[in-house]
């Protein structure tokens, strides 16, 4: 364990704050929620140092019954559930009456400790790494109240805590402004991609997709294992294999060996495929298969478009990915579930496209692909900038909690004195209530 700066001590979160989680089970059910009233702070509200204003309410009457779970401004709320626990933020002053829900932990600091200091500490990489082995469970990984209490943190003097918080938030404010500019640039890149793709159907004679095809081959249903196919096995593509313009041949399931395999359904490089059944976002998505593993079959939720010789297949792929074509397919897809929508061969054939001559199709393909390559380069650079910003945030927190972000002041009261006062106050409170005082943990001071 690294040496602490002068005046710092190590302590557990349980020593520095009073912790309480939210009501479980029948104390807070779906039936208790209302359209207005006191707020319920849930996991959705807890960002990395940011309170997200997602609304959930209970009646005043039920709030009065659960008031021991109430939060107030400057309380910390930490996520107990999730692999990134203890993700934390502060309760804002404008929230009003509110309680924490189960899987959220209220952390109320003691003895004048700066709440924002402990909140940023909980969001730091070293504390997250320390918490990771204590997170238990598959599907719903949980740190729990006890796990949060036992987390050890370095504690500087209170004035230094405040100087550290001011420095962190000054740096983060600049990064916030930079990231907002990046988000605007990312949105412009998304709009640019749509404009570029629209070039594929910007000119020519309007025709139906059916007029451009020699036919449509529907896939087949196969009985499958729950695992992907090995290299020497036949596999069938999953719904997730096809998104707009993207084909992932690793998204497949192994076909049971007793099923009769017909190689006619095998997917080959150069195939133009369309997703017949998929999510609302991806139904009707088309892909031009560039590379593909062998022994991979077309599923019953997909179809292969057999393109006429006088139509450039690459152009048709771009045309089907244009916003105008996507809107048509989305409008005619059927199904009541947002998780799965369907589009029939008849409706696919009816999609209307503006079709230029073959030579012009090839020119459009070259120009669209050139411009999309430029947009891809821009998007990649924006993505790298976001990663650099995230790395800077981690570096700032690492420096802050190792005593390197702001200078130490020898005139500050050492944190050991603060910790002793907190322990004494807790012991006195426990004695007054008739509880046996707990033995303080061993303190290591620099």
C-alpha atoms as one frame of an Amber mdcrd trajectory, in Angstrom:
protein
   0.000   0.000   0.000   1.472   3.360  -1.023   2.616   5.856   1.566   0.160
   8.625   2.397   0.965  12.350   2.173   1.648  14.257   5.392  -1.508  14.741
   7.455  -3.531  12.009   5.703  -4.931   8.811   7.234  -6.642   5.688   5.950
 -10.200   4.964   7.019 -13.154   2.925   5.871 -16.286   4.425   4.353 -18.186
   2.988   7.317 -16.023   5.043   9.707 -16.565   8.288   7.818 -20.298   8.136
   7.168 -23.631   6.720   8.224 -24.979   4.364   5.566 -28.560   3.271   4.872
 -30.116   1.454   1.948 -33.625   1.666   0.566 -36.764  -0.309   1.443 -36.993
  -3.857   0.105 -39.833  -6.171  -0.808 -43.391  -5.221   0.029 -42.349  -1.893
   1.588 -42.005  -0.365  -1.878 -43.923  -2.075  -4.684 -45.063  -0.911  -8.118
 -48.492  -0.196  -6.638 -46.963   2.432  -4.331 -45.763   4.649  -7.184 -47.788
   7.700  -8.181 -47.758  10.436 -10.809 -46.574  13.060  -8.353 -45.385  13.477
  -4.788 -42.047  12.857  -3.047 -39.327  11.435  -5.256 -37.771   7.965  -5.272
 -34.047   7.964  -6.041 -33.247   4.898  -8.186 -30.203   3.488  -9.958 -31.256
   5.469 -13.048 -30.616   8.697 -11.123 -27.016   7.886 -10.229 -24.378   8.964
 -12.747 -20.630   9.225 -12.253 -20.696  12.354 -10.098 -23.918  13.538 -11.784
 -27.521  13.308 -10.551 -29.750  12.344 -13.487 -33.225  13.834 -13.241 -35.234
  10.666 -13.935 -38.640  10.893 -12.242 -40.354   8.387  -9.961 -42.817   9.388
  -7.230 -44.698   7.995  -4.251 -47.547   9.515  -2.257 -46.840  11.753   0.723
 -48.575   9.184   2.949 -46.242   6.385   1.869 -43.224   8.682   2.083 -44.105
   9.363   5.735 -43.986   5.607   6.397 -40.543   5.292   4.770 -38.981   8.491
   6.055 -36.039   6.630   7.630 -34.864   6.057   4.037 -35.082   9.775   3.201
 -32.234  11.707   1.601 -31.422  15.371   1.896 -29.199  17.787  -0.082 -25.478
  16.929   0.012 -26.142  13.309   0.931 -24.208  10.936  -1.302 -26.158   8.182
  -3.037 -24.168   5.179  -4.247 -25.207   2.339  -6.544 -25.097  -0.997  -4.750
 -26.057  -2.940  -7.880 -23.982  -3.236 -11.043 -20.426  -3.969 -12.047 -19.482
  -0.285 -11.709 -20.580  -0.035  -8.053 -20.136   2.134  -6.021 -20.998   4.676
  -8.741 -22.058   7.771  -6.782 -23.467  11.299  -6.963 -24.788  13.987  -4.609
 -28.428  14.721  -3.885 -29.064  18.163  -5.439 -30.572  20.979  -3.336 -33.628
  21.308  -5.589 -34.829  17.694  -5.312 -37.244  18.116  -2.404 -38.545  15.227
  -0.257 -37.147  11.911  -1.502 -36.190   8.417  -0.406 -33.650   5.956  -1.783
 -34.862   2.772  -3.436 -33.405  -0.665  -2.783 -29.996  -1.100  -4.448 -29.199
   2.552  -3.720 -27.249   3.428  -0.571 -27.474   6.741   1.242 -24.048   7.876
   2.479 -24.220  10.727   5.025 -20.765  11.991   5.987 -19.773  12.756   9.584
 -17.610  15.281  11.369 -17.403  17.994   8.740 -16.010  15.765   5.990 -16.591
  17.327   2.567 -19.285  15.153   0.895 -18.082  15.961  -2.619 -14.628  14.651
  -1.695 -15.996  11.255  -0.648 -18.350  11.191  -3.654 -15.473  11.694  -6.117
 -13.430   9.150  -4.172 -16.167   6.520  -4.675 -16.082   7.234  -8.420 -12.301
   6.842  -8.662 -10.611   3.889 -10.362  -8.704   2.714  -7.234 -11.910   2.462
  -5.182 -13.765   0.767  -8.046 -10.889  -1.734  -8.316 -11.015  -2.335  -4.565
 -14.784  -2.879  -4.720 -14.689  -5.279  -7.690 -13.745  -8.464  -5.726 -16.555
  -7.748  -3.238 -19.227  -7.535  -5.960 -21.108 -10.831  -5.980 -23.803 -12.370
  -8.148 -24.424 -13.259 -11.795 -26.952 -11.192 -13.731 -27.464  -8.809 -10.806
 -23.953  -8.163  -9.428 -24.210  -6.500  -6.024 -21.730  -4.763  -3.725 -24.135
  -4.376  -0.814 -24.147  -2.188   2.269 -21.456  -4.189   4.056 -19.164  -4.165
   1.042 -19.421  -0.376   0.748 -18.774   0.120   4.466 -15.555  -1.892   4.301
 -14.000   0.051   1.420 -10.790   1.771   2.589 -10.094   5.317   1.431  -7.295
   7.846   2.006  -8.479  10.869   3.987  -6.727  14.253   3.877  -7.389  17.202
   6.235 -10.749  18.899   5.648  -9.270  22.112   4.112  -7.297  19.971   1.692
 -10.431  17.977   0.867 -12.056  21.231  -0.208  -9.031  22.307  -2.252  -8.994
  18.917  -3.972 -12.719  19.127  -4.789 -12.301  22.637  -6.226  -9.421  21.465
  -8.429 -11.264  18.339  -9.610 -14.374  20.299 -10.530 -12.393  23.017 -12.306
 -10.662  20.393 -14.466 -13.889  18.459 -15.022 -15.739  21.633 -16.006 -13.264
  22.133 -18.849 -13.605  18.496 -19.883 -17.417  18.798 -19.766 -17.264  21.741
 -22.186 -14.898  19.833 -24.486 -17.127  16.743 -24.446 -20.196  18.808 -25.241
 -18.383  20.083 -28.337 -17.508  16.481 -29.208 -21.155  15.436 -28.837 -22.226
  18.198 -31.210 -19.552  17.096 -33.672 -20.693  13.479 -33.352 -24.306  14.485
 -34.082 -23.149  16.459 -37.119 -21.264  13.377 -38.318 -24.425  11.257 -37.965
 -26.382  13.830 -39.994 -23.582  13.924 -42.562 -23.733  10.139 -43.001 -27.472
  10.335 -43.667 -26.956  13.086 -46.236 -24.217  11.087 -47.955 -26.341   7.925
 -48.089 -29.227   9.899 -49.582 -27.011  10.563 -52.626 -27.579   6.939 -53.691
 -31.269   7.645 -54.403 -31.052  11.325 -55.318 -31.448  10.847 -59.068 -32.923
   8.517 -61.654 -36.278   7.002 -62.570 -38.484   5.809 -59.705 -38.966   2.044
 -59.702 -39.966  -0.628 -57.209 -37.329  -2.848 -55.647 -39.110  -5.852 -57.120
 -38.345  -4.551 -60.642 -34.606  -4.632 -59.831 -34.535  -8.254 -58.696 -34.602
 -11.663 -60.343 -36.074 -13.010 -57.139 -35.893 -13.283 -53.356 -34.707 -16.375
 -51.513 -36.103 -16.758 -48.016 -34.050 -18.449 -45.340 -34.991 -21.568 -43.446
 -35.677 -22.505 -39.840 -33.177 -24.917 -38.258 -33.024 -26.672 -34.928 -29.935
 -25.379 -33.164 -27.667 -25.687 -30.180 -27.439 -22.671 -27.888 -23.752 -22.198
 -28.764 -21.928 -20.837 -31.840 -20.882 -23.277 -34.542 -17.345 -24.632 -34.538
 -15.254 -24.189 -37.708 -16.200 -27.639 -39.022 -19.915 -27.333 -38.137 -22.843
 -25.811 -39.955 -24.215 -22.682 -38.309 -27.202 -20.428 -38.924 -27.064 -16.657
 -38.528 -28.802 -15.019 -35.573 -30.903 -11.873 -35.820 -27.995  -9.938 -34.286
 -25.745 -10.861 -37.246 -27.339  -8.120 -39.384 -27.510  -4.419 -38.675 -27.580
  -1.563 -41.196 -24.633  -2.250 -43.488 -22.853  -4.491 -40.965 -22.622  -8.294
 -41.085 -21.084 -10.363 -38.259 -20.645 -14.012 -39.200 -19.682 -14.863 -35.610
 -23.265 -14.177 -34.536 -24.528 -17.679 -35.256 -25.808 -20.875 -33.639 -24.659
 -24.410 -34.385 -27.198 -26.481 -36.295 -28.133 -29.856 -34.811 -26.378 -32.577
 -36.795 -29.549 -34.579 -37.404 -31.071 -31.722 -39.373 -30.799 -32.097 -43.140
 -28.538 -29.336 -44.463 -29.217 -27.934 -47.916 -26.127 -26.031 -49.200 -28.418
 -23.778 -51.260 -29.010 -21.797 -48.071 -25.282 -21.247 -47.497 -24.255 -17.563
 -47.356 -21.461 -16.591 -49.744 -19.330 -13.447 -50.153 -21.127 -11.071 -52.502
 -24.611 -11.955 -51.235 -26.992  -9.050 -50.673 -29.041  -9.946 -47.597 -31.992
  -8.267 -45.922 -33.240  -8.740 -42.359 -36.882  -9.897 -42.542 -37.448 -10.010
 -38.775 -35.488  -7.894 -36.340 -35.801  -5.146 -33.766 -37.625  -1.918 -34.617
 -34.270  -0.296 -35.362 -32.928  -3.024 -37.644 -35.916  -4.588 -39.421 -35.297
  -4.281 -43.172 -31.562  -3.780 -42.651 -29.519  -4.786 -45.681 -25.918  -6.015
 -45.809 -23.568  -6.764 -48.671 -21.509  -9.720 -47.469 -17.824  -8.990 -48.062
 -16.307 -11.951 -46.208 -17.966 -14.919 -44.537 -16.950 -18.117 -42.795 -17.876
 -21.342 -44.521 -20.880 -23.483 -43.616 -23.060 -20.537 -42.565 -26.759 -20.683
 -43.398 -29.483 -18.138 -44.055 -32.077 -18.158 -41.274 -35.843 -17.895 -41.595
 -35.567 -14.309 -40.314 -33.509 -13.180 -43.293 -33.683 -13.206 -47.082 -31.261
 -13.070 -49.997 -31.926 -10.565 -52.800 -31.099 -11.881 -56.294 -30.080  -8.717
 -58.148 -30.532  -8.305 -61.909 -27.423  -8.040 -64.088 -28.181  -4.443 -65.118
 -28.200  -3.284 -61.473 -24.976  -2.721 -59.540 -25.249  -4.731 -56.332 -23.089
  -2.292 -54.338 -25.302   0.612 -55.453 -28.460  -1.255 -54.450 -26.970  -1.967
 -51.053 -26.262   1.755 -50.554 -29.730   2.652 -51.866 -31.422   0.318 -49.375
 -29.415   1.930 -46.560 -30.465   5.451 -47.557 -32.742   7.176 -45.005 -35.569
   7.330 -47.553 -35.546   3.533 -48.044 -35.154   2.799 -44.349 -38.180   4.988
 -43.584 -40.320   3.065 -46.078 -39.414  -0.320 -44.591 -39.912   0.870 -41.050
 -43.371   2.194 -41.974 -44.595  -1.115 -43.422 -43.027  -3.470 -40.860 -45.622
  -5.288 -38.763 -45.732  -6.676 -35.240 -46.863  -5.357 -31.888 -43.604  -5.934
 -30.039 -40.836  -3.324 -30.027 -38.345  -6.176 -29.640 -39.277  -7.900 -32.936
 -40.823  -6.537 -36.126 -41.403  -8.242 -39.487 -41.444  -7.233 -43.114 -42.852
  -9.486 -45.848 -41.374 -10.219 -49.279 -44.339  -8.421 -50.861 -43.629  -5.232
 -48.931 -39.904  -5.479 -49.622 -40.619  -5.694 -53.366 -42.870  -2.614 -53.089
 -40.125  -0.310 -51.724 -39.656   2.584 -54.178 -36.192   3.735 -55.277 -34.894
   6.299 -57.735 -32.671   4.306 -60.097 -29.987   5.914 -62.290 -28.348   4.132
 -65.261 -25.825   1.380 -64.491 -22.707   3.448 -65.206 -24.036   6.277 -63.041
 -24.769   3.757 -60.262 -21.082   2.801 -60.252 -20.009   6.445 -60.130 -22.362
   7.056 -57.199 -20.930   4.038 -55.347 -17.390   5.409 -55.701 -18.396   8.900
 -54.569 -20.578   7.757 -51.649 -17.925   5.343 -50.388 -15.268   8.088 -50.619
 -17.384  10.511 -48.614 -18.400   7.845 -46.067 -14.702   7.051 -45.584 -14.103
  10.708 -44.683 -17.065  10.625 -42.258 -15.703   7.370 -40.753 -12.327   9.045
 -40.172 -14.045  11.980 -38.457 -16.132   9.655 -36.269 -13.063   7.613 -35.302
 -11.175  10.753 -34.262 -14.162  11.902 -32.184 -14.243   8.478 -30.524 -10.537
   8.710 -29.718 -11.087  12.179 -28.249 -13.812  10.820 -25.943 -11.427   8.083
 -24.788  -8.681  10.648 -24.122 -11.147  12.704 -22.067 -12.142   9.654 -20.016
  -8.472   8.834 -19.423  -7.852  12.419 -18.286 -10.701  12.167 -15.782  -9.237
   8.966 -14.354  -5.797  10.592 -14.165  -7.166  13.666 -12.383  -8.902  11.523
  -9.743  -5.804   9.350  -9.310  -3.673  12.439  -8.713  -6.280  13.943  -6.405
  -6.418  10.949  -4.078  -2.672  10.407  -3.962  -2.001  13.968  -2.796  -0.561
  15.183  -6.135  -3.318  17.447  -7.434  -3.010  20.257  -4.873  -0.212  21.085
  -2.398  -0.395  20.118   1.274  -0.549  22.887   3.892   1.339  22.068   7.138
  -1.022  24.363   9.067  -4.051  22.159   8.268  -5.312  20.083  11.182  -4.279
  16.482  10.403  -7.023  14.093   9.375  -6.130  11.832  12.319  -7.600  14.424
  14.702 -10.810  14.559  12.658 -11.075  10.767  12.646 -10.585  10.580  16.412
 -13.372  13.126  16.953 -15.735  11.133  14.728 -14.961   7.959  16.655 -15.461
   9.711  19.986 -18.774  11.200  18.868 -19.994   7.819  17.686 -18.948   6.137
  20.915 -20.742   8.817  22.954 -23.899   8.454  20.859 -23.882   4.678  21.254
 -23.370   4.968  25.016 -26.268   7.443  25.259 -28.574   5.048  23.459 -27.489
   2.091  25.558 -25.586   0.320  22.812 -22.172  -1.157  23.452 -19.477   1.088
  21.908 -17.625  -0.526  19.026 -13.875  -0.886  19.082 -12.323   1.570  16.611
 -10.368   0.120  13.697  -6.609   0.474  13.765  -5.653   3.774  12.167  -2.535
   4.258  10.108  -1.323   7.799   9.917   1.594   9.078   7.917
